[in-house]
Amino acid sequence: MSGAARLALIAAGGTGGHMFPAQALAERLLADGWRVKLSTDDRGARYAGGFPPEVAREIVRSATTARGGLAGKLSAPLRIGQGLMGALRAMRRDRPAVVVGFGGYPTIPAMGAASILGVPRMIHEQNGIMGRVNRIFARRVDRIACGTWPTELPQGVEGAHVGNPVRQAVLDRAAAPYHPPGDGALHLLVIGGSQGARVLSDCVPAAVAALPDELRVRLQVSHQARAEDAERVTRAYAEAGIRAEVRPFFTDVPERLAACQLVVSRAGASSIADITVIGRPAILIPFAAAAGDHQTANARALAESGAAVVLPESVLDAESLARDLRAILTDGPRAKAMAEAALSLGRPNAAARLHDLVTELTP
Ligand SMILES: CC(=O)N[C@H]1[C@@H](OP(=O)(O)OP(=O)(O)OC[C@H]2O[C@@H](n3ccc(=O)[nH]c3=O)[C@H](O)[C@@H]2O)O[C@H](CO)[C@@H](O)[C@@H]1O
């Protein structure tokens, strides 16, 4: 049955890691005739440009953006309380058929209001270790969908494994033909999650500069660097005579992934989902300080299946990275086997499965 005119309220927190799976579900629900509203805060709203225009036009703001310092901490309960009152008013007005939370503080008002008003609700957890806010609501929702499996859930709570939904632009390139490294150009994509990663800016240009000349001259690097690091990263590549495009954020990661021979990436859940749905070999550098070291957990399945080499930050330096880059870029059959292993872990139907769970929840 199609979901004509039913409204789904999607709540997601401020990082790309929560916003991209939310976007993927929004796209799927809209395609099935649902109306969709998005509840997020100012940080999350920066990702709204990627959402379909009818969702981006009218965001339900949840004023929970974290502020620094003691004053910020002390005022947090007040801001969450105000957010909750606003969410209750909006929910009484809009009457959503379902509320889906993707984690992060900005989801507290919408998930809290849905609990109070008895609106059918579910959460999607992207990582193998449940985030703090999803944990708060884990016992107060009708369904829990998990992106990674197994996921550590609170005792007595059950989850369904759906995978991490990826954007339509990624699905459009699912299993795109892979051209393993040979004699031609070598495209290297370097992404540090939604915020960029300083450690990659410190290491990758130096590692690439240490590669043998015959590899270096064929390299073409797309490197996402934090805005404050972009200039020095650009300079480092230029000084090493390497063609590189350095940007704080690539809006066309799906295209660049499809075109590349190798990815160097953090191990956030959506980064991994994109890499495995398109199917590309990767060197993963998990963010060691992520809650519960969940990025290392995220990367494990790829390492075990041979899809990726995992370099923990503790052993990462330009030399170790150069060794791995060289090993993969000079071994086409190995790169091809890695790409195939990655593809076998991809879950291109995650958004569709999540959509089905949402539909089951609503009369
Ligand atoms: C530091 C931290 O705690 N990070 C968490 C955060 O990661 P983070 O916010 O970095 O999110 P993910 O790695 O999950 O996703 C990043 C997304 O941004 C896209 N992208 C990236 C760079 C770019 O230039 N353009 C672009 O479009 C990627 O293709 C991917 O789809 O949320 C994830 C999901 O809960 C967690 O797994 C991560 O551990």
The ligand as an ORCA input file, in Angstrom:
! r2SCAN-3c Opt
* xyz 0 1
  C      33.869     11.929     14.892
  C      32.633     11.122     15.032
  O      32.200     10.806     16.134
  N      32.044     10.770     13.882
  C      30.784     10.061     13.843
  C      29.887     10.768     12.852
  O      30.653     10.771     11.655
  P      30.500     11.724     10.434
  O      29.578     12.836     10.727
  O      31.856     12.020      9.940
  O      29.719     10.761      9.453
  P      29.941      9.505      8.547
  O      31.323      9.120      8.326
  O      28.986      8.461      9.032
  O      29.333     10.111      7.194
  C      29.942     11.116      6.486
  C      29.172     11.305      5.214
  O      29.635     12.501      4.616
  C      29.930     12.252      3.270
  N      30.938     13.227      2.852
  C      32.140     13.296      3.464
  C      33.075     14.210      3.063
  C      32.776     15.077      1.986
  O      33.566     15.922      1.561
  N      31.559     14.975      1.407
  C      30.619     14.068      1.797
  O      29.531     14.008      1.223
  C      30.398     10.815      3.233
  O      30.343     10.302      1.928
  C      29.407     10.187      4.199
  O      28.199      9.876      3.563
  O      28.655     10.061     12.719
  C      28.772      8.691     12.287
  C      27.369      8.084     12.262
  O      26.782      8.101     13.526
  C      29.690      7.917     13.220
  O      29.876      6.615     12.708
  C      31.018      8.648     13.343
  O      31.883      7.958     14.192
*
